[in-house]
Amino acid sequence: MKVLTLLLLSAFSLGASAQTKTTTSRTDVSQSIKDDGTTLHFSINTDRENKHIHYEHNFNVKGMNRAQKDALVRKITDSLGIAPPPPRPPAPHRP
């Protein structure tokens, strides 16, 4: 009788644990970065966990190299708590 009770309780607890609901948070992110050599326009719109972020700003980047501009973008995305955009591909080599 003890064995039967133990088996029933084990089966019930296994069935209950198999029904555990897991949720994932959905994040919609729209990022736009435009660089004309003198001004970098950076725009981010996201809806994350019922929190809407709208960030749009122009930066004077005249005289900055590519590494400095990439560092600026990383700093902005880090401060907003979102992933940075994928890295830009290298410029094609011209002979």
Disulfide bonds with the S-S distance in Angstrom:
none
